[in-house]
Amino acid sequence: MTIALWCVLVAALLPFCFSMTAKAGGRFTPRANHNPREFLETIQGWPKRAHWAQQNSFEAFPMFAAAVIIAHVVPGPNSTATCWPCSSSPAASS
């Protein structure tokens, strides 16, 4: 499994980490589970930011996963798709 595919796995799990952080910081109780959207609208500070990060992660994940999978399916040098961040650094181009 390449680094890029491991990144897809991590990106798939990140929204759930943000969700747990938002709920833990907002003093989420089992009673709040009856109306979670209403509860998440009332939180403030860093739990609210964690909730926004969760929403952004869910929005960005499909495009990221599709790009990584397409890069692995298209024939060609796989090292380009796997090590793209390594080759884009200024030190690598010198």
MMTF fields as JSON, N, C-alpha, C and O atoms, coordinates in Angstrom:
{
  "mmtfVersion": "1.0.0",
  "mmtfProducer": "UNKNOWN",
  "numBonds": 375,
  "numAtoms": 376,
  "numGroups": 94,
  "numChains": 1,
  "numModels": 1,
  "chainsPerModel": [1],
  "groupsPerChain": [94],
  "chainIdList": ["A"],
  "bondAtomList": [4, 2, 8, 6, 12, 10, 16, 14, 20, 18, 24, 22, 28, 26, 32, 30, 36, 34, 40, 38, 44, 42, 48, 46, 52, 50, 56, 54, 60, 58, 64, 62, 68, 66, 72, 70, 76, 74, 80, 78, 84, 82, 88, 86, 92, 90, 96, 94, 100, 98, 104, 102, 108, 106, 112, 110, 116, 114, 120, 118, 124, 122, 128, 126, 132, 130, 136, 134, 140, 138, 144, 142, 148, 146, 152, 150, 156, 154, 160, 158, 164, 162, 168, 166, 172, 170, 176, 174, 180, 178, 184, 182, 188, 186, 192, 190, 196, 194, 200, 198, 204, 202, 208, 206, 212, 210, 216, 214, 220, 218, 224, 222, 228, 226, 232, 230, 236, 234, 240, 238, 244, 242, 248, 246, 252, 250, 256, 254, 260, 258, 264, 262, 268, 266, 272, 270, 276, 274, 280, 278, 284, 282, 288, 286, 292, 290, 296, 294, 300, 298, 304, 302, 308, 306, 312, 310, 316, 314, 320, 318, 324, 322, 328, 326, 332, 330, 336, 334, 340, 338, 344, 342, 348, 346, 352, 350, 356, 354, 360, 358, 364, 362, 368, 366, 372, 370],
  "bondOrderList": [1, 1, 1, 1, 1, 1, 1, 1, 1, 1, 1, 1, 1, 1, 1, 1, 1, 1, 1, 1, 1, 1, 1, 1, 1, 1, 1, 1, 1, 1, 1, 1, 1, 1, 1, 1, 1, 1, 1, 1, 1, 1, 1, 1, 1, 1, 1, 1, 1, 1, 1, 1, 1, 1, 1, 1, 1, 1, 1, 1, 1, 1, 1, 1, 1, 1, 1, 1, 1, 1, 1, 1, 1, 1, 1, 1, 1, 1, 1, 1, 1, 1, 1, 1, 1, 1, 1, 1, 1, 1, 1, 1, 1],
  "groupList": [{"groupName": "MET", "atomNameList": ["N", "CA", "C", "O"], "elementList": ["N", "C", "C", "O"], "formalChargeList": [0, 0, 0, 0], "bondAtomList": [1, 0, 2, 1, 3, 2], "bondOrderList": [1, 1, 2], "singleLetterCode": "M", "chemCompType": "L-PEPTIDE LINKING"}, {"groupName": "THR", "atomNameList": ["N", "CA", "C", "O"], "elementList": ["N", "C", "C", "O"], "formalChargeList": [0, 0, 0, 0], "bondAtomList": [1, 0, 2, 1, 3, 2], "bondOrderList": [1, 1, 2], "singleLetterCode": "T", "chemCompType": "L-PEPTIDE LINKING"}, {"groupName": "ILE", "atomNameList": ["N", "CA", "C", "O"], "elementList": ["N", "C", "C", "O"], "formalChargeList": [0, 0, 0, 0], "bondAtomList": [1, 0, 2, 1, 3, 2], "bondOrderList": [1, 1, 2], "singleLetterCode": "I", "chemCompType": "L-PEPTIDE LINKING"}, {"groupName": "ALA", "atomNameList": ["N", "CA", "C", "O"], "elementList": ["N", "C", "C", "O"], "formalChargeList": [0, 0, 0, 0], "bondAtomList": [1, 0, 2, 1, 3, 2], "bondOrderList": [1, 1, 2], "singleLetterCode": "A", "chemCompType": "L-PEPTIDE LINKING"}, {"groupName": "LEU", "atomNameList": ["N", "CA", "C", "O"], "elementList": ["N", "C", "C", "O"], "formalChargeList": [0, 0, 0, 0], "bondAtomList": [1, 0, 2, 1, 3, 2], "bondOrderList": [1, 1, 2], "singleLetterCode": "L", "chemCompType": "L-PEPTIDE LINKING"}, {"groupName": "TRP", "atomNameList": ["N", "CA", "C", "O"], "elementList": ["N", "C", "C", "O"], "formalChargeList": [0, 0, 0, 0], "bondAtomList": [1, 0, 2, 1, 3, 2], "bondOrderList": [1, 1, 2], "singleLetterCode": "W", "chemCompType": "L-PEPTIDE LINKING"}, {"groupName": "CYS", "atomNameList": ["N", "CA", "C", "O"], "elementList": ["N", "C", "C", "O"], "formalChargeList": [0, 0, 0, 0], "bondAtomList": [1, 0, 2, 1, 3, 2], "bondOrderList": [1, 1, 2], "singleLetterCode": "C", "chemCompType": "L-PEPTIDE LINKING"}, {"groupName": "VAL", "atomNameList": ["N", "CA", "C", "O"], "elementList": ["N", "C", "C", "O"], "formalChargeList": [0, 0, 0, 0], "bondAtomList": [1, 0, 2, 1, 3, 2], "bondOrderList": [1, 1, 2], "singleLetterCode": "V", "chemCompType": "L-PEPTIDE LINKING"}, {"groupName": "PRO", "atomNameList": ["N", "CA", "C", "O"], "elementList": ["N", "C", "C", "O"], "formalChargeList": [0, 0, 0, 0], "bondAtomList": [1, 0, 2, 1, 3, 2], "bondOrderList": [1, 1, 2], "singleLetterCode": "P", "chemCompType": "L-PEPTIDE LINKING"}, {"groupName": "PHE", "atomNameList": ["N", "CA", "C", "O"], "elementList": ["N", "C", "C", "O"], "formalChargeList": [0, 0, 0, 0], "bondAtomList": [1, 0, 2, 1, 3, 2], "bondOrderList": [1, 1, 2], "singleLetterCode": "F", "chemCompType": "L-PEPTIDE LINKING"}, {"groupName": "SER", "atomNameList": ["N", "CA", "C", "O"], "elementList": ["N", "C", "C", "O"], "formalChargeList": [0, 0, 0, 0], "bondAtomList": [1, 0, 2, 1, 3, 2], "bondOrderList": [1, 1, 2], "singleLetterCode": "S", "chemCompType": "L-PEPTIDE LINKING"}, {"groupName": "LYS", "atomNameList": ["N", "CA", "C", "O"], "elementList": ["N", "C", "C", "O"], "formalChargeList": [0, 0, 0, 0], "bondAtomList": [1, 0, 2, 1, 3, 2], "bondOrderList": [1, 1, 2], "singleLetterCode": "K", "chemCompType": "L-PEPTIDE LINKING"}, {"groupName": "GLY", "atomNameList": ["N", "CA", "C", "O"], "elementList": ["N", "C", "C", "O"], "formalChargeList": [0, 0, 0, 0], "bondAtomList": [1, 0, 2, 1, 3, 2], "bondOrderList": [1, 1, 2], "singleLetterCode": "G", "chemCompType": "PEPTIDE LINKING"}, {"groupName": "ARG", "atomNameList": ["N", "CA", "C", "O"], "elementList": ["N", "C", "C", "O"], "formalChargeList": [0, 0, 0, 0], "bondAtomList": [1, 0, 2, 1, 3, 2], "bondOrderList": [1, 1, 2], "singleLetterCode": "R", "chemCompType": "L-PEPTIDE LINKING"}, {"groupName": "ASN", "atomNameList": ["N", "CA", "C", "O"], "elementList": ["N", "C", "C", "O"], "formalChargeList": [0, 0, 0, 0], "bondAtomList": [1, 0, 2, 1, 3, 2], "bondOrderList": [1, 1, 2], "singleLetterCode": "N", "chemCompType": "L-PEPTIDE LINKING"}, {"groupName": "HIS", "atomNameList": ["N", "CA", "C", "O"], "elementList": ["N", "C", "C", "O"], "formalChargeList": [0, 0, 0, 0], "bondAtomList": [1, 0, 2, 1, 3, 2], "bondOrderList": [1, 1, 2], "singleLetterCode": "H", "chemCompType": "L-PEPTIDE LINKING"}, {"groupName": "GLU", "atomNameList": ["N", "CA", "C", "O"], "elementList": ["N", "C", "C", "O"], "formalChargeList": [0, 0, 0, 0], "bondAtomList": [1, 0, 2, 1, 3, 2], "bondOrderList": [1, 1, 2], "singleLetterCode": "E", "chemCompType": "L-PEPTIDE LINKING"}, {"groupName": "GLN", "atomNameList": ["N", "CA", "C", "O"], "elementList": ["N", "C", "C", "O"], "formalChargeList": [0, 0, 0, 0], "bondAtomList": [1, 0, 2, 1, 3, 2], "bondOrderList": [1, 1, 2], "singleLetterCode": "Q", "chemCompType": "L-PEPTIDE LINKING"}],
  "groupTypeList": [0, 1, 2, 3, 4, 5, 6, 7, 4, 7, 3, 3, 4, 4, 8, 9, 6, 9, 10, 0, 1, 3, 11, 3, 12, 12, 13, 9, 1, 8, 13, 3, 14, 15, 14, 8, 13, 16, 9, 4, 16, 1, 2, 17, 12, 5, 8, 11, 13, 3, 15, 5, 3, 17, 17, 14, 10, 9, 16, 3, 9, 8, 0, 9, 3, 3, 3, 7, 2, 2, 3, 15, 7, 7, 8, 12, 8, 14, 10, 1, 3, 1, 6, 5, 8, 6, 10, 10, 10, 8, 3, 3, 10, 10],
  "groupIdList": [1, 2, 3, 4, 5, 6, 7, 8, 9, 10, 11, 12, 13, 14, 15, 16, 17, 18, 19, 20, 21, 22, 23, 24, 25, 26, 27, 28, 29, 30, 31, 32, 33, 34, 35, 36, 37, 38, 39, 40, 41, 42, 43, 44, 45, 46, 47, 48, 49, 50, 51, 52, 53, 54, 55, 56, 57, 58, 59, 60, 61, 62, 63, 64, 65, 66, 67, 68, 69, 70, 71, 72, 73, 74, 75, 76, 77, 78, 79, 80, 81, 82, 83, 84, 85, 86, 87, 88, 89, 90, 91, 92, 93, 94],
  "secStructList": [7, 7, 2, 2, 2, 2, 2, 2, 2, 2, 2, 2, 2, 2, 2, 2, 2, 2, 2, 2, 2, 2, 2, 2, 2, 6, 6, 7, 7, 4, 4, 4, 4, 4, 1, 2, 2, 2, 2, 2, 2, 2, 7, 7, 1, 2, 2, 2, 2, 2, 2, 2, 2, 2, 2, 2, 2, 2, 2, 2, 2, 2, 2, 2, 2, 2, 2, 2, 2, 2, 2, 2, 2, 1, 1, 1, 7, 2, 2, 2, 2, 2, 1, 2, 2, 2, 2, 6, 1, 2, 2, 2, 2, 7],
  "xCoordList": [0.847, 0.0, 0.896, 1.836, 0.596, 1.446, 1.088, 0.075, 1.944, 1.712, 0.419, -0.322, 0.15, -1.062, -2.319, -3.279, -2.326, -3.497, -3.629, -4.742, -2.511, -2.573, -3.156, -3.893, -2.825, -3.378, -4.891, -5.6, -5.393, -6.848, -7.487, -8.543, -6.863, -7.392, -7.419, -8.413, -6.353, -6.3, -7.346, -8.021, -7.479, -8.465, -9.891, -10.772, -10.123, -11.458, -11.785, -12.953, -10.775, -10.996, -10.993, -11.536, -10.401, -10.298, -11.641, -11.74, -12.684, -13.95, -14.505, -15.124, -14.294, -14.8, -14.011, -14.573, -12.712, -11.912, -12.379, -12.502, -12.64, -13.139, -14.506, -14.789, -15.347, -16.683, -16.592, -17.287, -15.734, -15.564, -15.005, -15.406, -14.084, -13.511, -14.572, -14.636, -15.401, -16.449, -17.456, -17.879, -17.836, -18.84, -18.271, -18.965, -17.015, -16.409, -16.197, -16.413, -15.778, -15.543, -16.825, -16.832, -17.91, -19.183, -20.03, -21.213, -19.439, -20.147, -21.363, -22.475, -21.129, -22.178, -22.647, -21.831, -23.948, -24.534, -25.428, -25.815, -25.761, -26.666, -28.008, -28.638, -28.439, -29.697, -29.582, -30.557, -28.405, -28.184, -28.214, -28.321, -28.122, -28.135, -29.513, -29.64, -30.534, -31.875, -31.973, -32.746, -31.201, -31.187, -29.747, -29.388, -28.917, -27.499, -27.231, -26.31, -28.009, -27.763, -28.047, -27.314, -29.094, -29.425, -28.325, -27.954, -27.816, -26.734, -25.489, -24.863, -25.125, -23.907, -24.018, -22.996, -25.228, -25.398, -25.171, -24.883, -25.297, -25.169, -23.739, -23.439, -22.849, -21.494, -20.711, -21.021, -19.702, -18.88, -17.402, -17.049, -16.547, -15.099, -14.523, -14.971, -13.505, -12.814, -13.691, -13.448, -14.699, -15.581, -16.342, -16.569, -16.732, -17.416, -16.468, -16.874, -15.21, -14.228, -13.967, -13.754, -13.982, -13.825, -15.012, -14.849, -16.196, -17.383, -17.264, -17.601, -16.792, -16.584, -15.521, -15.659, -14.47, -13.427, -13.992, -13.612, -14.898, -15.542, -16.347, -16.265, -17.115, -17.912, -17.02, -17.313, -15.938, -15.01, -14.341, -14.116, -14.022, -13.392, -14.321, -13.889, -15.597, -16.556, -16.735, -16.954, -16.644, -16.8, -15.59, -15.751, -14.397, -13.182, -12.76, -12.033, -13.206, -12.733, -13.044, -12.145, -14.258, -14.519, -13.585, -13.121, -13.311, -12.419, -10.981, -10.295, -10.543, -9.193, -9.059, -8.098, -10.031, -9.982, -10.036, -9.305, -10.898, -10.994, -9.676, -9.241, -9.047, -7.775, -6.697, -5.933, -6.629, -5.61, -5.888, -4.967, -7.139, -7.476, -7.231, -6.709, -7.601, -7.354, -5.857, -5.423, -5.073, -3.617, -3.036, -2.023, -3.663, -3.165, -3.672, -3.017, -4.817, -5.404, -4.817, -4.624, -4.536, -4.011, -2.627, -1.78, -2.394, -1.062, -0.003, -0.257, 1.138, 2.241, 3.116, 2.886, 4.11, 4.997, 4.256, 3.82, 4.12, 3.41, 4.233, 3.685, 5.528, 6.36, 6.013, 6.196, 5.512, 5.101, 3.907, 3.867, 2.945, 1.747, 2.061, 1.477, 2.964, 3.269, 4.151, 3.965, 5.105, 6.086, 5.949, 6.924, 4.759, 4.554, 4.916, 5.592, 4.497, 4.886, 6.403, 6.929, 7.097, 8.547, 9.207, 10.177, 8.689, 9.318, 8.94, 9.574, 7.916, 7.496, 8.213, 7.974, 9.075, 9.787, 10.879, 11.415, 11.214, 12.246, 13.597, 14.359, 13.911, 15.204, 15.299, 16.385, 14.167, 14.187, 14.354, 14.87, 13.924, 14.017, 15.393, 15.684, 16.237, 17.545, 18.546, 19.705],
  "yCoordList": [-1.176, 0.0, 1.244, 1.345, 2.168, 3.349, 4.4, 4.3, 5.395, 6.492, 7.22, 7.628, 7.382, 8.091, 7.355, 7.994, 6.037, 5.284, 5.331, 5.337, 5.364, 5.531, 6.907, 7.049, 7.908, 9.249, 9.262, 9.985, 8.468, 8.369, 7.76, 8.216, 6.739, 6.121, 7.126, 7.215, 7.866, 8.87, 9.957, 10.385, 10.401, 11.435, 10.944, 11.737, 9.653, 9.099, 9.071, 9.165, 8.944, 8.872, 10.234, 10.369, 11.234, 12.558, 13.18, 13.742, 13.109, 13.731, 13.174, 13.907, 11.905, 11.3, 11.766, 11.917, 11.994, 12.561, 13.972, 14.332, 14.777, 16.134, 16.121, 16.962, 15.178, 15.077, 14.757, 15.363, 13.804, 13.459, 14.642, 14.882, 15.379, 16.546, 17.617, 18.199, 17.877, 18.896, 18.509, 19.345, 17.251, 16.825, 16.763, 17.1, 16.336, 16.273, 17.675, 17.905, 18.603, 19.97, 20.727, 21.671, 20.316, 20.983, 20.344, 20.66, 19.447, 18.754, 18.003, 18.15, 17.199, 16.387, 15.321, 14.62, 15.202, 14.182, 13.284, 13.661, 12.1, 11.228, 11.901, 11.602, 12.795, 13.507, 14.43, 14.625, 14.987, 15.872, 15.091, 15.687, 13.783, 12.96, 12.917, 12.499, 13.345, 13.388, 14.475, 14.351, 15.529, 16.647, 17.118, 18.208, 16.317, 16.679, 17.97, 18.71, 18.248, 19.482, 20.707, 21.695, 20.638, 21.751, 21.941, 23.07, 20.836, 20.908, 21.543, 22.406, 21.116, 21.616, 23.087, 23.755, 23.605, 25.031, 25.885, 27.076, 25.293, 26.068, 26.124, 26.963, 25.256, 25.243, 26.457, 27.014, 26.856, 28.025, 27.665, 26.642, 28.506, 28.352, 27.222, 26.958, 26.549, 25.507, 24.301, 23.658, 23.943, 22.851, 23.208, 22.343, 24.466, 24.906, 24.801, 24.393, 25.17, 25.076, 23.622, 23.317, 22.721, 21.296, 20.783, 19.95, 21.282, 20.894, 21.386, 20.657, 22.609, 23.13, 22.319, 22.066, 21.914, 21.095, 19.75, 19.222, 19.195, 17.94, 18.12, 17.293, 19.191, 19.435, 19.644, 19.124, 20.399, 20.621, 19.327, 19.115, 18.462, 17.188, 16.308, 15.676, 16.262, 15.477, 16.048, 15.291, 17.37, 17.989, 17.735, 17.519, 17.757, 17.645, 16.203, 15.948, 15.269, 13.891, 13.238, 12.611, 13.341, 12.633, 13.041, 12.19, 14.331, 14.777, 14.293, 13.89, 14.336, 13.868, 12.375, 11.943, 11.592, 10.143, 9.813, 8.943, 10.504, 10.258, 10.573, 9.817, 11.671, 12.046, 11.006, 10.656, 10.513, 9.509, 8.203, 7.586, 7.777, 6.52, 6.627, 5.693, 7.753, 7.946, 7.943, 7.38, 8.553, 8.568, 7.162, 6.885, 6.27, 4.897, 4.027, 3.054, 4.363, 3.546, 3.882, 2.994, 5.15, 5.585, 4.982, 5.054, 4.385, 3.813, 4.905, 6.0, 4.597, 5.554, 5.333, 4.409, 6.175, 6.002, 6.286, 7.412, 5.289, 5.434, 6.224, 6.77, 6.288, 7.046, 8.528, 9.229, 9.012, 10.414, 10.677, 11.692, 9.778, 9.958, 9.752, 10.414, 8.853, 8.546, 9.594, 9.924, 10.121, 11.019, 12.45, 13.2, 12.84, 14.2, 15.256, 16.223, 15.119, 16.16, 16.267, 17.349, 15.145, 15.165, 15.937, 16.661, 15.789, 16.424, 17.871, 18.57, 18.359, 19.738, 20.717, 21.923, 20.208, 21.095, 21.838, 21.306, 23.057, 23.827, 23.126, 23.273, 22.373, 21.703, 20.593, 20.313, 19.948, 18.841, 19.329, 18.598, 20.563, 21.06, 21.661, 21.924, 21.883, 22.504, 21.49, 21.832],
  "zCoordList": [0.0, 0.0, 0.0, 0.789, -0.877, -1.013, 0.039, 0.732, 0.13, 1.073, 0.733, 1.627, -0.556, -0.977, -0.509, -0.076, -0.588, -0.125, 1.395, 1.921, 2.093, 3.552, 3.892, 4.867, 3.09, 3.31, 3.111, 3.811, 2.161, 1.972, 3.209, 3.649, 3.773, 4.986, 6.14, 6.861, 6.313, 7.386, 7.153, 8.089, 5.901, 5.579, 5.808, 6.14, 5.636, 5.882, 7.371, 7.748, 8.214, 9.659, 10.342, 11.439, 9.725, 10.337, 10.72, 11.81, 9.878, 10.278, 11.583, 12.355, 11.831, 13.056, 14.276, 15.361, 14.099, 15.194, 15.525, 16.696, 14.483, 14.704, 15.372, 16.225, 14.992, 15.582, 17.069, 17.884, 17.418, 18.835, 19.618, 20.757, 19.012, 19.676, 19.914, 20.997, 18.91, 19.046, 20.114, 20.912, 20.126, 21.097, 22.509, 23.468, 22.649, 23.979, 24.547, 25.737, 23.701, 24.16, 24.445, 25.234, 23.805, 24.003, 25.08, 25.21, 25.856, 26.943, 26.412, 26.92, 25.384, 24.769, 25.755, 26.353, 25.92, 26.796, 25.951, 24.845, 26.46, 25.704, 25.402, 24.388, 26.269, 26.028, 24.804, 24.079, 24.582, 23.433, 22.119, 21.048, 22.194, 20.994, 20.337, 19.186, 21.056, 20.473, 19.412, 18.463, 19.568, 18.626, 18.41, 18.855, 17.734, 17.638, 16.865, 17.21, 15.839, 15.076, 15.924, 15.872, 16.689, 17.573, 18.625, 18.949, 19.148, 20.13, 19.516, 20.132, 18.296, 17.666, 17.278, 17.12, 17.123, 16.847, 18.085, 17.967, 19.279, 20.514, 21.042, 21.891, 20.565, 21.106, 20.605, 19.552, 21.363, 21.044, 21.162, 21.749, 20.603, 20.761, 19.929, 18.813, 20.499, 19.746, 19.434, 18.412, 20.24, 19.8, 18.52, 17.674, 18.375, 17.157, 15.963, 14.875, 16.173, 15.09, 14.713, 13.54, 15.696, 15.405, 14.593, 13.701, 14.906, 14.134, 12.691, 11.759, 12.504, 11.149, 10.409, 9.212, 11.107, 10.49, 10.052, 9.006, 10.853, 10.483, 9.194, 8.285, 9.119, 7.922, 6.699, 5.623, 6.857, 5.742, 5.306, 4.114, 6.259, 5.93, 5.109, 4.145, 5.486, 4.718, 3.307, 2.361, 3.157, 1.841, 0.944, -0.257, 1.501, 0.704, 0.423, -0.537, 1.241, 1.119, -0.224, -0.785, -0.785, -2.049, -3.184, -3.942, -3.304, -4.383, -4.151, -5.091, -2.91, -2.586, -2.876, -3.511, -2.405, -2.617, -4.109, -4.582, -4.843, -6.281, -6.984, -7.853, -6.62, -7.245, -6.973, -7.872, -5.751, -5.414, -6.145, -6.68, -6.174, -6.846, -8.343, -8.951, -8.945, -10.382, -10.664, -11.67, -9.805, -10.005, -9.947, -10.59, -9.183, -9.104, -10.247, -10.621, -10.798, -11.857, -13.228, -14.058, -13.461, -14.753, -14.954, -14.064, -16.128, -16.358, -16.45, -16.952, -15.977, -15.991, -14.771, -13.992, -14.611, -13.461, -12.152, -11.916, -11.322, -10.052, -9.049, -8.091, -9.254, -8.322, -8.353, -7.358, -9.489, -9.583, -8.676, -7.982, -8.676, -7.852, -6.376, -5.518, -6.082, -4.695, -4.05, -2.879, -4.792, -4.203, -4.702, -4.691, -5.139, -5.624, -4.594, -4.946, -3.318, -2.351, -2.175, -1.913, -2.32, -2.166, -3.303, -3.078, -4.528, -5.667, -5.845, -6.635, -5.13, -5.306, -4.373, -4.435, -3.528, -2.618, -3.389, -4.362, -2.971, -3.671, -3.674, -4.63, -2.638, -2.569, -3.597, -4.104, -3.918, -4.877, -6.301, -7.146, -6.588, -7.961, -8.27, -9.437, -7.28, -7.497, -7.984, -8.221]
}
